[in-house]
């Protein structure tokens, strides 16, 4: 196994991680939590 193979594997792992984060961030089941978090700076107690 040479350095090029390791670089390819690292690139693919990072890409899969990026796609996973994007899917998680834009999933509909997280929308309510993100909307609530977005309103936190405007809440007056």
DOGU-227790 format. One record per atom (N, C-alpha, C): residue number from 1; residue in three letters; atom name; x, y, z. Coordinates in steps of 0.02 Angstrom, whole numbers, plus 32768, in hexadecimal, padded with zeros to 4 digits. Each point is the difference from the previous one (the first is absolute). Example, Ala and Ser with C-alpha at 12.3 -4.5 7.8 and 13.67 -1.06 7.14 Angstrom:
[site 1, 'ALA', 'N', [8294, 7EE4, 8186]]
[site 1, 'ALA', 'CA', [7FD3, 803B, 8000]]
[site 1, 'ALA', 'C', [802D, 803C, 8000]]
[site 2, 'SER', 'N', [7FEE, 8035, 7FDC]]
[site 2, 'SER', 'CA', [802A, 803B, 8003]]
[site 2, 'SER', 'C', [7FD9, 8037, 8025]]
% end
This chain:
[site 1, 'UNK', 'N', [802B, 7FC5, 8000]]
[site 1, 'UNK', 'CA', [7FD5, 803B, 8000]]
[site 1, 'UNK', 'C', [802D, 803E, 8000]]
[site 2, 'UNK', 'N', [7FF8, 8028, 7FCE]]
[site 2, 'UNK', 'CA', [8029, 803C, 7FFB]]
[site 2, 'UNK', 'C', [7FDA, 803E, 8017]]
[site 3, 'UNK', 'N', [8022, 8038, 7FFF]]
[site 3, 'UNK', 'CA', [7FE4, 803E, 801A]]
[site 3, 'UNK', 'C', [7FC4, 8017, 7FD6]]
[site 4, 'UNK', 'N', [8000, 7FF2, 7FC0]]
[site 4, 'UNK', 'CA', [7FC8, 8015, 7FD5]]
[site 4, 'UNK', 'C', [7FC0, 7FDD, 8015]]
[site 5, 'UNK', 'N', [8004, 7FC0, 8010]]
[site 5, 'UNK', 'CA', [7FC6, 7FDB, 8016]]
[site 5, 'UNK', 'C', [7FE6, 801B, 8042]]
[site 6, 'UNK', 'N', [802C, 8013, 802D]]
[site 6, 'UNK', 'CA', [7FEB, 801E, 8040]]
[site 6, 'UNK', 'C', [7FDF, 8043, 7FF5]]
[site 7, 'UNK', 'N', [8019, 8027, 7FD1]]
[site 7, 'UNK', 'CA', [7FE2, 8041, 7FF1]]
[site 7, 'UNK', 'C', [7FBA, 7FF8, 7FE2]]
[site 8, 'UNK', 'N', [7FF8, 7FCF, 7FD5]]
[site 8, 'UNK', 'CA', [7FBF, 7FF2, 7FE2]]
[site 8, 'UNK', 'C', [7FCF, 7FEB, 8037]]
[site 9, 'UNK', 'N', [8016, 7FD3, 802C]]
[site 9, 'UNK', 'CA', [7FD4, 7FE9, 8036]]
[site 9, 'UNK', 'C', [7FED, 8039, 802E]]
[site 10, 'UNK', 'N', [802E, 802C, 8010]]
[site 10, 'UNK', 'CA', [7FF1, 8039, 802C]]
[site 10, 'UNK', 'C', [7FD0, 8030, 7FDE]]
[site 11, 'UNK', 'N', [8009, 800C, 7FBF]]
[site 11, 'UNK', 'CA', [7FD3, 802C, 7FDC]]
[site 11, 'UNK', 'C', [7FBA, 7FE3, 7FFE]]
[site 12, 'UNK', 'N', [7FFA, 7FC0, 7FF2]]
[site 12, 'UNK', 'CA', [7FBE, 7FE0, 7FFF]]
[site 12, 'UNK', 'C', [7FDF, 8001, 8045]]
[site 13, 'UNK', 'N', [8027, 7FF4, 8034]]
[site 13, 'UNK', 'CA', [7FE5, 8002, 8044]]
[site 13, 'UNK', 'C', [7FE6, 8046, 8011]]
[site 14, 'UNK', 'N', [8026, 8033, 7FEE]]
[site 14, 'UNK', 'CA', [7FEA, 8044, 800D]]
[site 14, 'UNK', 'C', [7FC2, 8012, 7FD8]]
[site 15, 'UNK', 'N', [7FFC, 7FEA, 7FC3]]
[site 15, 'UNK', 'CA', [7FC6, 800E, 7FD6]]
[site 15, 'UNK', 'C', [7FC2, 7FDE, 801C]]
[site 16, 'UNK', 'N', [8006, 7FC1, 8015]]
[site 16, 'UNK', 'CA', [7FC8, 7FDC, 801D]]
[site 16, 'UNK', 'C', [7FE9, 8022, 8041]]
[site 17, 'UNK', 'N', [8030, 8016, 8028]]
[site 17, 'UNK', 'CA', [7FEF, 8024, 803E]]
[site 17, 'UNK', 'C', [7FDB, 8041, 7FEF]]
[site 18, 'UNK', 'N', [8018, 8025, 7FCF]]
[site 18, 'UNK', 'CA', [7FE0, 803E, 7FEB]]
[site 18, 'UNK', 'C', [7FB8, 7FF4, 7FE9]]
[site 19, 'UNK', 'N', [7FF6, 7FCE, 7FD7]]
[site 19, 'UNK', 'CA', [7FBD, 7FF0, 7FE7]]
[site 19, 'UNK', 'C', [7FD3, 7FEC, 803A]]
[site 20, 'UNK', 'N', [801B, 7FDA, 802F]]
[site 20, 'UNK', 'CA', [7FD9, 7FEC, 803B]]
[site 20, 'UNK', 'C', [7FEA, 803C, 8029]]
[site 21, 'UNK', 'N', [802D, 802F, 800A]]
[site 21, 'UNK', 'CA', [7FEE, 803D, 8026]]
[site 21, 'UNK', 'C', [7FCC, 8029, 7FDB]]
[site 22, 'UNK', 'N', [8006, 8004, 7FBE]]
[site 22, 'UNK', 'CA', [7FCF, 8026, 7FD9]]
[site 22, 'UNK', 'C', [7FBB, 7FDF, 8003]]
[site 23, 'UNK', 'N', [7FFD, 7FBE, 7FFD]]
[site 23, 'UNK', 'CA', [7FC0, 7FDD, 8005]]
[site 23, 'UNK', 'C', [7FE2, 800B, 8045]]
[site 24, 'UNK', 'N', [8029, 7FFC, 8033]]
[site 24, 'UNK', 'CA', [7FE7, 800B, 8044]]
[site 24, 'UNK', 'C', [7FE7, 8048, 8009]]
[site 25, 'UNK', 'N', [8025, 8030, 7FE7]]
[site 25, 'UNK', 'CA', [7FEE, 8047, 800A]]
[site 25, 'UNK', 'C', [7FC0, 8013, 7FDB]]
[site 26, 'UNK', 'N', [7FF3, 7FE1, 7FC6]]
[site 26, 'UNK', 'CA', [7FC6, 8013, 7FD9]]
[site 26, 'UNK', 'C', [7FC7, 7FCF, 8006]]
[site 27, 'UNK', 'N', [8004, 7FD1, 802F]]
[site 27, 'UNK', 'CA', [7FC8, 7FD1, 8009]]
[site 27, 'UNK', 'C', [7FC6, 8023, 8022]]
[site 28, 'UNK', 'N', [7FC4, 7FED, 7FEE]]
[site 28, 'UNK', 'CA', [7FC4, 8022, 8019]]
[site 28, 'UNK', 'C', [7FF5, 7FF4, 804B]]
[site 29, 'UNK', 'N', [8017, 7FC8, 801A]]
[site 29, 'UNK', 'CA', [7FF4, 7FF3, 8047]]
[site 29, 'UNK', 'C', [8029, 802D, 802D]]
[site 30, 'UNK', 'N', [8035, 8020, 7FE6]]
[site 30, 'UNK', 'CA', [8028, 802F, 8027]]
[site 30, 'UNK', 'C', [7FEA, 8048, 7FF7]]
[site 31, 'UNK', 'N', [7FD2, 800D, 7FD4]]
[site 31, 'UNK', 'CA', [7FEC, 8044, 7FF0]]
[site 31, 'UNK', 'C', [7FE3, 8025, 803C]]
[site 32, 'UNK', 'N', [7FD7, 7FDE, 8027]]
[site 32, 'UNK', 'CA', [7FE1, 8022, 803A]]
[site 32, 'UNK', 'C', [8035, 8015, 8033]]
[site 33, 'UNK', 'N', [802F, 7FD5, 800D]]
[site 33, 'UNK', 'CA', [8036, 8011, 802F]]
[site 33, 'UNK', 'C', [802B, 8039, 7FE8]]
[site 34, 'UNK', 'N', [800F, 8001, 7FC0]]
[site 34, 'UNK', 'CA', [8028, 8036, 7FE4]]
[site 34, 'UNK', 'C', [7FD9, 8042, 8000]]
[site 35, 'UNK', 'N', [7FBF, 7FFC, 7FF2]]
[site 35, 'UNK', 'CA', [7FD7, 803C, 8001]]
[site 35, 'UNK', 'C', [7FFD, 801D, 8047]]
[site 36, 'UNK', 'N', [7FF9, 7FD5, 8031]]
[site 36, 'UNK', 'CA', [7FFF, 8017, 8045]]
[site 36, 'UNK', 'C', [8043, 801F, 8013]]
[site 37, 'UNK', 'N', [8037, 7FE1, 7FEC]]
[site 37, 'UNK', 'CA', [8042, 801B, 800F]]
[site 37, 'UNK', 'C', [800C, 8043, 7FDD]]
[site 38, 'UNK', 'N', [7FE3, 8008, 7FC5]]
[site 38, 'UNK', 'CA', [8008, 803F, 7FDC]]
[site 38, 'UNK', 'C', [7FDD, 8039, 8023]]
[site 39, 'UNK', 'N', [7FCC, 7FF2, 8026]]
[site 39, 'UNK', 'CA', [7FDA, 8034, 8022]]
[site 39, 'UNK', 'C', [801C, 8011, 8045]]
[site 40, 'UNK', 'N', [8030, 7FDB, 8019]]
[site 40, 'UNK', 'CA', [801B, 800C, 8043]]
[site 40, 'UNK', 'C', [801B, 8047, 800A]]
[site 41, 'UNK', 'N', [8023, 801E, 7FD1]]
[site 41, 'UNK', 'CA', [8018, 8044, 800C]]
[site 41, 'UNK', 'C', [7FC8, 8034, 8007]]
[site 42, 'UNK', 'N', [7FC5, 7FF0, 7FE7]]
[site 42, 'UNK', 'CA', [7FC9, 8030, 8001]]
[site 42, 'UNK', 'C', [7FD0, 7FF6, 803B]]
[site 43, 'UNK', 'N', [8009, 7FCB, 8025]]
[site 43, 'UNK', 'CA', [7FD4, 7FF2, 8039]]
[site 43, 'UNK', 'C', [800F, 8031, 8039]]
[site 44, 'UNK', 'N', [7FCC, 801D, 801A]]
[site 44, 'UNK', 'CA', [8007, 802E, 8039]]
[site 44, 'UNK', 'C', [7FDF, 7FDE, 803C]]
[site 45, 'UNK', 'N', [8027, 7FF6, 8034]]
[site 45, 'UNK', 'CA', [7FE4, 7FE1, 803C]]
[site 45, 'UNK', 'C', [7FE7, 8033, 8032]]
% end
